Amino acid sequence: LLVLLAPASGAVLCILFGRGQASAWVATAALFLSWSAALLVFARVSQGQTVSENLFVWLRVGGSEFPCGVLVDGLTAIVLVAATTLAFAIQLFSVGTRKRDGSGARFFALVCLASTAVTLLLIANNFGLLYGGWVLLGLCGHFLTTWGRQRPAAEIQASDGLGESRTTSPEGGAFGFWVVDRAGDLALLICVLMLVTATGTLEYAGLQTADSTSWTQLAGLLLLTAVFCRTAQFPFHIWLSNATRAPASTNALVHFGFMSIASVYILVRAGALLELSPSLRWILIGAGLFTAIFSGLVALGERDLKKVLAFSSSSQLGLIL
């Protein structure tokens, strides 16, 4: 649990006691502890130790119980190491950039909170906790995207180290991201509710015994919609261009780091759901392939370096999916 508690504590400490560079080093220490704990988890899992435990029951409906717990297996351990390594590396980069532009504790608290969200999503043993981490990660992404709202473009250029000119509006990028991301959250929420109705449980294991029905097929389609919104797959890529107004470290950490990891992870965890309908697999393949080609061509026509990176990342995500 140190993997989860370290960044959560770092976020609280940054808000309560962080001032100037103090908050930067508090966040760095918290993410270092989380990264170290993830390496220990990976070492134990590689030796055959796995954890699957319900911690408490958070909801009882009739004769059904919905527990909350953790699941740490080989998949979780590998992705945890990747996520915490990314968070720690970008945090080290951000220490220097935020020192130049004078950003305060809120930025580093949001970085820690985003790391907490993705960790919660990864170690959850059920779709309820996974959804909580998913939504929290989206909110952190929105607030980090709007970080440059009151800052002149020259300051953002200095802070992210990229000297290209930008004329995009942070408000427009943030609003587009907010609308698309909330649509994805709603799709995933309906998907989870439909799965509970179909299987009677929130746990991933319930998918193994689910039957292929129109109910589960619609749930799978809603799951794909949520993933497409988060990974800027066509036609949900409309927020991507304007969101590049955010600092470079924010784009790397949230849009093309944590959100990509979370989206691919949820597809793997819900793989049994996609197996119930071949049409869902073809939709995933078709959307990913089209986005890979479309975003790649758009990237070739862009002159803004950050937009080139954004659309090329979306293209690569299409291939990954």
N, C-alpha and C positions, 0 to 999 in steps of 0.2 A: 504493500500500500504506500510505501515511501515514494514510489514513482508518481502517484497521484497527489499525495499530501504535500510534497515539496514545492511544486509550482503553485498549488493553491495557497499555501502559507506565504510564498513569495509575493503573490498578488495582494494579499491582505497587508503585508508589511510595507510594500511599496506605497500603498494608499495611506496607511496610518503614519508611517515614520519616514518614508522616503522623501528626500529633498535633494534636487540636483543630481550629482553623480552618485550619491549614496543609494538612490533607488536603482541605478544601473547595476551596481555591484551586488545589491540584494537579489535582484532578479537573476544575475549571472550565477551567484552561489546556489540559488534555488534550482535553477535548471541544470547546474552541474551535479547536484545531488540526485535529481531525477534521472539524469543520464547514467550516473554511476549505478543507481539502483536497477535501471533497465539492463545494464550489462550483467549484473549479478543474477537477475531473473533469467536472462538468456543462458548463462552458464549452468544454472540449475536445471532448466528445461532440457538443455543439451545432454544432461546426464540422466534424463528419463523422468524427472520430477515435474508433474503437472498439477495444477490447482483447478478444481471445479467445486465451488462451495456456495451455498445460499447463506447470506448473512442475516437477513430478516425478511419477514413478510410485510409488504407495504400496502397490500389491498386484498380484502376478502369480499367476494361477491357470491352470495348463495353458498354453494358447496365448493366453490373454486377458490384457490389461493394463488396469489401472484407474488412470488418472492423476488428479492433483489440479491444478487450475488456476483461473484467474479469467476472468470474463466481465463486461465492462463495456460495455453498450450504452445506448440511449436510456432504456429502462425502468429499468435499474439506476441510471443517473445521477439520474433524477427521484426515485426512491424513496430513494436515498441522501441527497439534499438534504433531503427531508422528515424522514427518521429522525434525521439529525444535528442539524437545526434544532430538532426536538422535544427531543432529549436536552440540547442546550445551554441551551435556554430553561428547562426544568424544573430543570436543575442550578443555574442562577442563582437560581431561586425557592427551591431547597432550601438554599442557603447561608444565607439568613436564618432559615428555619424550624429548621434543625438547630442554629443558633447559640443559639436560645432554649431548645431542649430538651436541649442538651448531647450530642447524638449524636456518635459518633466516626468513626474512619477507615473502619470496616467498611461503613457505609452508602454512602459515596462510592466505595469500591472496587467495591461491587456495582453501582452505577450505571454506572461505567466498564466493568465486565465485561459488563453487559447490552447496552451500546452496542457492545462488541466482538462479542458474539454475533450481534446483528442485522446488523452490517456483514458478518461472515463469511457469513451466510446470503444476503445480497444479492449479494455479488461472486462467490460460488461458481459454477463452470461445470458442476457435476454434483450429483446427489442425495446423494452421500456427504458432501461438505462442507456441503451445505444441511442435512442431518440433524444434523450436529455442531453447527451454529449453532442449530438448532431446539431441541435438547436443552439446550444451555448456557443459552439464553434462558429456558427453563422452570425450570431450577434457580435462576437469578437471581431469577425471579419468586417462587418459593417462599420463598427466604431473605428477600427484601424484604417479602413478605407477613407473615412471622413477626416482622418488626422490632419490632412493638409488644407482643410476648408478655409481656415483663417490665416493661412500662411502664404506669402507671396511666392510666385513660381521660382524666383531666384533663390529663395531659401531652400526650397525643395530640391532644386538642382544641386545646390551645394551639399545638402544632407545626404543625397543618395549617390553622389559621385558620377552621375550621368549628365553630361552637359547639353543634351539635346533640348530644343525648345518644345514647350507643350502649351497648347491652347485649350485643352479639354477642361471641362468644368468638374470639380470634385463633387459638387452637389448633384450634377447629372449622373456621374458614375455611381455615387452612393445610392441615389434613388433607384437607378436601374438594377443595381445589385440587390437592393432591399426587396424590390418587387419580385424579381425572379427567385431569390432565395426563399422568400416567404411562400411563394407558390410551391417550391420544392419541399419545404417543411410541411405544408398542408398535405401534399401528395403522400409523403412518408407517414404522416399521422394516420391518414385514412387507410394506408396499407397495413399499418400495425394493428389497427382496430379490426380490419377484415381478417387478418391472420389469427387474432385472438378468437374471433367468432368461428373461424373454420377449424382451428386446432384446439381451442380451449386453454391455451397456455401462451405465455410470452417468450418462453425459452426457445433457443435455437433448435433444440432437439425435437421440438414439436413439428418442425418442417419435414423431418424424416418419415413421419407417418401420415403426412397430409396427402389427400387424394387430388388428382387433377380435375378441377371443376372450373366453371366460369368465374367463380368467386376468387379462387387462388390465381387464376390467370389475370384477372383485373388487378389483384394485389401486386402481382409481379410487374405489370405495366406501370402502376403507380410508383413502385420502387425504382424502376428505370427512369421515370420522369424526375424523381428526386435527385438521382445520380447525375442525369444530364444537366439539370439546373446548376448543380454545384461545380461541375467540371467544364461548364461553358460549351457543351456540345450543341450542335445545330438542332433546333432553331432557338436554343436558350442562351446563345452567345452574345446577346445584344448588350449586356452590361460590361463585357470584357474590355472593350477599347477605352471607355471613359474611366474605368476603374484603375487604369495605369497612372492616373494622376496621384495615387498614393505613393509614399516612399518606396524605393526599390526593395528594401528589406521586408516591408509589409507584403508586397506582391509575392516575394519568394517564399515567405513563411506561411502565409494564409492561403492565397489563391492557388499557388502551384506547389505547395508543400502539404500542409495539413489537410486541406480540402480534397486534394487528389488522393492522399493516403486513406482518408476516411471513406471516400467514394469507392475505391477499389476494394477496401477491406469489407465494406458492407455487401458488395456483390459476392465476395468469396463466402462470407458467412451465410448469405441467403442463396447460395448456389443450388441447394435442393429445390428452392422455389422456382428457379429458372429452368431446372431440369424437368419440371412438370409440364412445360409447354415449349415445344420446339420453336414456335413462332416468336416467343420472347427472345430466344437466342439470336434469331435472324434479325429482329429489330435492333438488338444491341450491336450486332456485327455491322449492320447496314448504317446505323447512325454513327458509329465510331469510324467506319471507313470513309463515309462522306465528310465528316468533320475533319478527319486527317487530311484529306485532299483540299477541301474548301479553305480551312484555316491556313494550310501551307501556302496556298496561292495568295491569300490575303496578306500573309506575312511578307511574301516576295514583293508586293506592291507598296509596302509601308516604308517611310523614311525615318520615322520616329523609332529609335532603338528599343524603347520600352514596349512599344506596340508590336514590334517585330518579335520580341521575346514572348510577349503575351500570346500572340496568335500561334507562334511556333510551339509553345507549351501546350496550347489547346489541341493542336494537331497531333502532338505526341501522345497526349492523353487519349485521343481517339484511337490510336493504335493500341495503347495499353488495354483499353476497355474491350 
